[in-house]
Amino acid sequence: MGEMTIGQPLNADAIAKLQPNHSSAQQVADILGAPTQVVELGNKSAWLYEAQKARQAGILLFVFGTFGQDKQFDRCWVFFDENGLLTHLASSLETDATQYHLSSVD
């Protein structure tokens, strides 16, 4: 069995502190840290925060083996206007649901 995490899992409480039409880009960076990706949208921008967790399990018995992997992602997009003010955000937090499992063999 093994576990691999890429990026820092996102915290729902931290995301809840972000307030559209009130939070600045600096406040978002202070709360969530550096984004994984920045996309320029003309004079506006969008930041992506992303983390991935994978859990793997396997069994090898003589010549028979089975392997399973569950991979889940945390993602949060934050959008800023031309003045660096947060306009809206969308998030999906799934890394806590990552499980160990084995493939079924019929």
N, C-alpha and C positions, 0 to 999 in steps of 0.2 A: 504494500500500500504506500502511496505517496501523495504529497500535496504540494502544489505550486501556486504561488500568488504573484501576479504581475501588476505593479502599481499599488497604491495605497487604497484599500477598500474605503468607500465613501460612507459618511456618517449621516443618517437621516436627520439627526438633531442639528448638525451643522448646516445642512441644506435648508432646514426650516428657518434658520436665522436670516436667510436671504430674502429681501423684500423688494419685489418689482416696484419701480418708480421711486425707490428710496436708497437702495444699496448702490454704491459706486464700484467700479472695477477694482479699485484698491481694497475696498472692504471684502469683496468676493475673494480676492487673492489672499487676504489676511485670514479668512475663514477656511477656504478650501485648499490654499496653496497654489502652486504653479499648475496650469492646465496641461493636459496631455497634448492638446492640439489647439491652435488658434486659426480661425477662418475669418478672413476679411470679406465683408459684404458691402462693398462700396465704402462709404464713410462710417458704416456700422461694423460690428464684429460679433462673432460667436466663439465661445470657448467650450471645449469638450474636456470633461474629466472622465477618466475610464480606468477601471480595474478589472482584473480577471482572476478567478480562482478555479483551479482544476484539481480534482481528486481522482486518483487512479487506484485500482485494485486488480490483482491477478493471482491466479492459481495455476501451477504447473504440476501435473501428476503423470509421471512416466512420459507418454507421448501425447497426452491430452492437456490442453491449456485453455484457459479462458481469461479474458481481460475486459475490464470496463472502465470508462472514464466519464465523469460528469464535469462539465465546464459551464460556469455561470459568470455573468458580467454585472458590474455596477457601471452605470452611465449617467452623466448629468450634463446637459447642454445649458449654458447660460448665454443670453443675448443682450447686447448693449447697443444703445443709440449712439449717435455721433458725438455726444458729450461724455461717453463712458458711464452712463447710467443704466443699471439693469432694467430691461424692459419686460422680459419673461424668462422662464426656465422650465425644463422638463427633465425628470429623472426616473430611473428604473434601477432599483437596488435588489440584486439577486444573489450576490456572492455568499451570503449567510445560508442560502438554501442548498449549497453544493453538498453532494452526498457521495459516499463510497458505494459502488455497486458493481456487480459482475454481469457480463453479458449472459443472456439466457441461451441455452443450447437445446434445440428441439430434436 
